[in-house]
Amino acid sequence: MTPSPCPRPRLFIIGLSRVLRLELADAFQAEGYAVFQYTDMRLASAAMERNAPEAVLLDWGVGGLAFVERYGGLVPVLLLSADDALIDVVTSSPAISRKSWHA
């Protein structure tokens, strides 16, 4: 992964409903972020390899654990989910550790 040449901090929004992606994008753009939206994990992963963002907002339902296992130590990842069972998965996963949260 290469550092971002963009003068504004880059944020990837991956997955989520179209409406939620647009609302989040508007809010973060108003705060000065360059926001990039992806509906597909494959496209987001390719973009990560070309030009990594400073942070990622990720829908757990589009492959959250695999993404965190691959990129979680390199960039902060905020997992979003409507599934209450996610808490159990996050707390029991070796890929998501306290070190990952504070890296």
N, CA and C atoms as a LAMMPS dump frame, in Angstrom:
ITEM: TIMESTEP
0
ITEM: NUMBER OF ATOMS
309
ITEM: BOX BOUNDS ff ff ff
-5.0000000000000000e+02 5.0000000000000000e+02
-5.0000000000000000e+02 5.0000000000000000e+02
-5.0000000000000000e+02 5.0000000000000000e+02
ITEM: ATOMS id mol type element x y z
1 1 1 N 0.841 -1.178 0
2 1 2 C 0 0 0
3 1 3 C 0.883 1.237 0
4 2 1 N 0.405 2.253 -0.693
5 2 2 C 1.165 3.494 -0.757
6 2 3 C 0.442 4.592 0.005
7 3 1 N 1.168 5.548 0.553
8 3 2 C 0.534 6.652 1.267
9 3 3 C -0.336 7.484 0.334
10 4 1 N -1.313 8.115 0.904
11 4 2 C -2.238 8.928 0.134
12 4 3 C -1.608 10.247 -0.307
13 5 1 N -1.637 10.564 -1.63
14 5 2 C -1.134 11.853 -2.078
15 5 3 C -2.18 12.957 -1.919
16 6 1 N -3.392 12.607 -1.558
17 6 2 C -4.503 13.536 -1.425
18 6 3 C -4.274 14.445 -0.206
19 7 1 N -4.405 15.77 -0.367
20 7 2 C -4.166 16.662 0.766
21 7 3 C -5.221 16.54 1.866
22 8 1 N -6.402 16.093 1.526
23 8 2 C -7.443 15.879 2.536
24 8 3 C -7.374 14.435 3.013
25 9 1 N -7.71 14.191 4.288
26 9 2 C -7.718 12.793 4.747
27 9 3 C -8.751 11.988 3.958
28 10 1 N -8.348 10.767 3.588
29 10 2 C -9.207 9.891 2.781
30 10 3 C -9.962 8.928 3.689
31 11 1 N -11.229 8.727 3.373
32 11 2 C -12.079 7.809 4.114
33 11 3 C -12.784 6.907 3.119
34 12 1 N -12.694 5.597 3.344
35 12 2 C -13.449 4.639 2.535
36 12 3 C -14.71 4.258 3.3
37 13 1 N -15.842 4.263 2.609
38 13 2 C -17.092 3.728 3.153
39 13 3 C -17.413 2.499 2.313
40 14 1 N -17.485 1.338 2.976
41 14 2 C -17.65 0.07 2.266
42 14 3 C -18.93 -0.612 2.726
43 15 1 N -19.767 -0.96 1.746
44 15 2 C -21.022 -1.63 2.042
45 15 3 C -22.078 -0.625 2.479
46 16 1 N -22.96 -1.045 3.365
47 16 2 C -24.067 -0.234 3.884
48 16 3 C -25.089 0.049 2.789
49 17 1 N -26.243 0.53 3.188
50 17 2 C -27.272 0.876 2.208
51 17 3 C -26.854 2.141 1.475
52 18 1 N -27.381 2.327 0.304
53 18 2 C -27.041 3.505 -0.494
54 18 3 C -27.344 4.785 0.278
55 19 1 N -28.509 4.828 0.914
56 19 2 C -28.922 6.021 1.666
57 19 3 C -27.939 6.312 2.799
58 20 1 N -27.569 5.289 3.561
59 20 2 C -26.641 5.485 4.674
60 20 3 C -25.26 5.896 4.171
61 21 1 N -24.794 5.266 3.085
62 21 2 C -23.5 5.663 2.511
63 21 3 C -23.498 7.133 2.13
64 22 1 N -24.574 7.577 1.48
65 22 2 C -24.654 8.974 1.05
66 22 3 C -24.711 9.93 2.241
67 23 1 N -25.484 9.577 3.277
68 23 2 C -25.567 10.427 4.466
69 23 3 C -24.215 10.534 5.159
70 24 1 N -23.529 9.409 5.324
71 24 2 C -22.211 9.426 5.949
72 24 3 C -21.202 10.193 5.089
73 25 1 N -21.255 9.988 3.789
74 25 2 C -20.337 10.687 2.88
75 25 3 C -20.541 12.196 2.995
76 26 1 N -21.779 12.644 2.987
77 26 2 C -22.06 14.079 3.108
78 26 3 C -21.509 14.642 4.414
79 27 1 N -21.731 13.917 5.508
80 27 2 C -21.268 14.386 6.82
81 27 3 C -19.74 14.47 6.878
82 28 1 N -19.059 13.459 6.373
83 28 2 C -17.593 13.466 6.42
84 28 3 C -16.989 14.45 5.42
85 29 1 N -17.625 14.622 4.275
86 29 2 C -17.134 15.61 3.316
87 29 3 C -17.248 17.02 3.897
88 30 1 N -18.311 17.262 4.636
89 30 2 C -18.484 18.568 5.278
90 30 3 C -17.393 18.836 6.318
91 31 1 N -16.789 17.765 6.842
92 31 2 C -15.7 17.893 7.814
93 31 3 C -14.322 17.898 7.146
94 32 1 N -14.306 17.869 5.817
95 32 2 C -13.042 17.984 5.105
96 32 3 C -12.434 16.69 4.608
97 33 1 N -13.142 15.568 4.732
98 33 2 C -12.621 14.287 4.258
99 33 3 C -12.887 14.109 2.767
100 34 1 N -11.983 13.442 2.091
101 34 2 C -12.216 12.953 0.739
102 34 3 C -12.807 11.554 0.906
103 35 1 N -14.062 11.395 0.538
104 35 2 C -14.792 10.149 0.798
105 35 3 C -14.928 9.341 -0.482
106 36 1 N -14.636 8.045 -0.361
107 36 2 C -14.754 7.116 -1.476
108 36 3 C -15.688 5.998 -1.046
109 37 1 N -16.722 5.732 -1.856
110 37 2 C -17.736 4.742 -1.506
111 37 3 C -17.586 3.492 -2.363
112 38 1 N -17.703 2.337 -1.7
113 38 2 C -17.611 1.052 -2.394
114 38 3 C -18.744 0.147 -1.92
115 39 1 N -19.415 -0.488 -2.858
116 39 2 C -20.442 -1.46 -2.498
117 39 3 C -19.866 -2.871 -2.478
118 40 1 N -18.722 -3.044 -3.098
119 40 2 C -18.13 -4.356 -3.305
120 40 3 C -16.775 -4.447 -2.599
121 41 1 N -16.574 -5.488 -1.806
122 41 2 C -15.334 -5.661 -1.057
123 41 3 C -14.132 -5.836 -1.987
124 42 1 N -14.348 -6.474 -3.127
125 42 2 C -13.258 -6.694 -4.074
126 42 3 C -12.723 -5.361 -4.602
127 43 1 N -13.612 -4.448 -4.942
128 43 2 C -13.194 -3.129 -5.431
129 43 3 C -12.513 -2.316 -4.327
130 44 1 N -13.041 -2.41 -3.118
131 44 2 C -12.444 -1.691 -1.987
132 44 3 C -11.041 -2.216 -1.696
133 45 1 N -10.863 -3.533 -1.76
134 45 2 C -9.537 -4.115 -1.515
135 45 3 C -8.538 -3.672 -2.58
136 46 1 N -8.977 -3.623 -3.825
137 46 2 C -8.091 -3.152 -4.897
138 46 3 C -7.709 -1.695 -4.665
139 47 1 N -8.651 -0.889 -4.234
140 47 2 C -8.362 0.518 -3.945
141 47 3 C -7.418 0.651 -2.752
142 48 1 N -7.545 -0.234 -1.771
143 48 2 C -6.645 -0.217 -0.611
144 48 3 C -5.204 -0.455 -1.059
145 49 1 N -5.015 -1.353 -2.006
146 49 2 C -3.673 -1.671 -2.489
147 49 3 C -3.062 -0.504 -3.274
148 50 1 N -3.902 0.227 -3.997
149 50 2 C -3.409 1.355 -4.801
150 50 3 C -3.122 2.586 -3.951
151 51 1 N -4.02 2.899 -3.017
152 51 2 C -3.918 4.161 -2.295
153 51 3 C -4.743 4.083 -1.013
154 52 1 N -4.134 3.629 0.051
155 52 2 C -4.841 3.383 1.307
156 52 3 C -5.382 4.672 1.925
157 53 1 N -6.568 4.594 2.528
158 53 2 C -7.133 5.761 3.2
159 53 3 C -6.581 5.897 4.619
160 54 1 N -6.965 6.962 5.278
161 54 2 C -6.587 7.147 6.68
162 54 3 C -7.521 6.37 7.605
163 55 1 N -8.748 6.055 7.125
164 55 2 C -9.708 5.298 7.929
165 55 3 C -10.753 4.649 7.016
166 56 1 N -11.439 3.631 7.575
167 56 2 C -12.467 2.9 6.833
168 56 3 C -13.708 2.744 7.709
169 57 1 N -14.873 3.02 7.136
170 57 2 C -16.165 2.666 7.743
171 57 3 C -16.651 1.454 6.967
172 58 1 N -16.882 0.343 7.664
173 58 2 C -17.129 -0.933 6.991
174 58 3 C -18.391 -1.605 7.499
175 59 1 N -19.231 -2.023 6.585
176 59 2 C -20.412 -2.817 6.9
177 59 3 C -19.959 -4.252 7.163
178 60 1 N -20.223 -4.725 8.359
179 60 2 C -19.835 -6.079 8.746
180 60 3 C -20.342 -7.116 7.747
181 61 1 N -21.518 -6.885 7.191
182 61 2 C -22.159 -7.851 6.309
183 61 3 C -21.482 -8.051 4.964
184 62 1 N -20.541 -7.205 4.582
185 62 2 C -19.882 -7.374 3.281
186 62 3 C -18.482 -7.95 3.418
187 63 1 N -18.211 -8.628 4.509
188 63 2 C -16.916 -9.278 4.684
189 63 3 C -16.031 -8.592 5.701
190 64 1 N -16.64 -8.09 6.749
191 64 2 C -15.92 -7.319 7.753
192 64 3 C -14.74 -8.022 8.387
193 65 1 N -14.915 -9.267 8.799
194 65 2 C -13.828 -9.968 9.474
195 65 3 C -12.639 -10.187 8.546
196 66 1 N -12.894 -10.599 7.323
197 66 2 C -11.801 -10.809 6.373
198 66 3 C -11.052 -9.506 6.103
199 67 1 N -11.785 -8.413 6.003
200 67 2 C -11.151 -7.114 5.766
201 67 3 C -10.285 -6.719 6.958
202 68 1 N -10.81 -6.895 8.17
203 68 2 C -10.058 -6.545 9.378
204 68 3 C -8.817 -7.423 9.506
205 69 1 N -8.949 -8.704 9.187
206 69 2 C -7.788 -9.593 9.248
207 69 3 C -6.686 -9.129 8.288
208 70 1 N -7.084 -8.605 7.148
209 70 2 C -6.096 -8.197 6.146
210 70 3 C -5.54 -6.794 6.376
211 71 1 N -6.415 -5.844 6.752
212 71 2 C -5.999 -4.45 6.813
213 71 3 C -6.109 -3.799 8.197
214 72 1 N -6.674 -4.489 9.164
215 72 2 C -6.957 -3.888 10.463
216 72 3 C -5.767 -3.285 11.181
217 73 1 N -4.583 -3.841 11.018
218 73 2 C -3.406 -3.28 11.662
219 73 3 C -2.777 -2.138 10.887
220 74 1 N -3.251 -1.912 9.656
221 74 2 C -2.664 -0.882 8.799
222 74 3 C -3.466 0.411 8.767
223 75 1 N -4.749 0.296 8.999
224 75 2 C -5.634 1.458 8.93
225 75 3 C -6.765 1.254 9.942
226 76 1 N -7.192 2.315 10.635
227 76 2 C -8.332 2.16 11.554
228 76 3 C -9.591 1.755 10.79
229 77 1 N -10.308 0.756 11.328
230 77 2 C -11.526 0.259 10.696
231 77 3 C -12.654 0.336 11.719
232 78 1 N -13.721 1.047 11.371
233 78 2 C -14.91 1.11 12.201
234 78 3 C -15.947 0.186 11.581
235 79 1 N -16.303 -0.87 12.315
236 79 2 C -17.296 -1.833 11.832
237 79 3 C -18.688 -1.358 12.204
238 80 1 N -19.594 -1.357 11.236
239 80 2 C -20.983 -0.993 11.455
240 80 3 C -21.842 -2.204 11.142
241 81 1 N -22.861 -2.441 11.994
242 81 2 C -23.722 -3.59 11.763
243 81 3 C -25.059 -3.403 12.454
244 82 1 N -26.076 -3.996 11.862
245 82 2 C -27.39 -4.031 12.484
246 82 3 C -27.577 -5.331 13.269
247 83 1 N -26.549 -6.168 13.303
248 83 2 C -26.615 -7.493 13.922
249 83 3 C -26.04 -7.461 15.333
250 84 1 N -26.871 -7.723 16.335
251 84 2 C -26.425 -7.734 17.73
252 84 3 C -25.385 -8.818 18.002
253 85 1 N -25.38 -9.887 17.21
254 85 2 C -24.424 -10.978 17.419
255 85 3 C -22.992 -10.564 17.089
256 86 1 N -22.817 -9.437 16.439
257 86 2 C -21.48 -8.975 16.083
258 86 3 C -20.597 -8.798 17.306
259 87 1 N -21.154 -8.376 18.402
260 87 2 C -20.369 -8.158 19.624
261 87 3 C -19.656 -9.44 20.028
262 88 1 N -20.331 -10.578 19.972
263 88 2 C -19.716 -11.855 20.327
264 88 3 C -18.583 -12.209 19.37
265 89 1 N -18.771 -11.962 18.092
266 89 2 C -17.744 -12.28 17.104
267 89 3 C -16.52 -11.401 17.314
268 90 1 N -16.736 -10.118 17.521
269 90 2 C -15.626 -9.182 17.703
270 90 3 C -14.825 -9.528 18.946
271 91 1 N -15.486 -9.824 20.045
272 91 2 C -14.767 -10.095 21.285
273 91 3 C -14.063 -11.44 21.267
274 92 1 N -14.478 -12.365 20.399
275 92 2 C -13.842 -13.679 20.371
276 92 3 C -12.851 -13.847 19.22
277 93 1 N -12.718 -12.866 18.361
278 93 2 C -11.854 -12.995 17.195
279 93 3 C -10.418 -12.614 17.504
280 94 1 N -9.453 -13.483 17.167
281 94 2 C -8.055 -13.118 17.36
282 94 3 C -7.602 -12.002 16.412
283 95 1 N -8.322 -11.804 15.301
284 95 2 C -7.952 -10.753 14.343
285 95 3 C -8.284 -9.368 14.877
286 96 1 N -9.239 -9.324 15.805
287 96 2 C -9.665 -8.041 16.351
288 96 3 C -9.258 -8.01 17.82
289 97 1 N -8.124 -7.45 18.068
290 97 2 C -7.609 -7.414 19.432
291 97 3 C -7.571 -5.99 19.943
292 98 1 N -7.288 -5.837 21.214
293 98 2 C -7.153 -4.496 21.788
294 98 3 C -6.032 -3.742 21.083
295 99 1 N -4.983 -4.444 20.701
296 99 2 C -3.895 -3.81 19.976
297 99 3 C -4.391 -3.234 18.664
298 100 1 N -5.287 -3.961 17.979
299 100 2 C -5.839 -3.459 16.725
300 100 3 C -6.598 -2.148 16.944
301 101 1 N -7.305 -2.05 18.043
302 101 2 C -8.104 -0.853 18.31
303 101 3 C -7.224 0.336 18.631
304 102 1 N -6.03 0.113 19.165
305 102 2 C -5.193 1.212 19.62
306 102 3 C -3.951 1.41 18.774
307 103 1 N -3.879 0.747 17.622
308 103 2 C -2.678 0.83 16.777
309 103 3 C -2.485 2.214 16.21
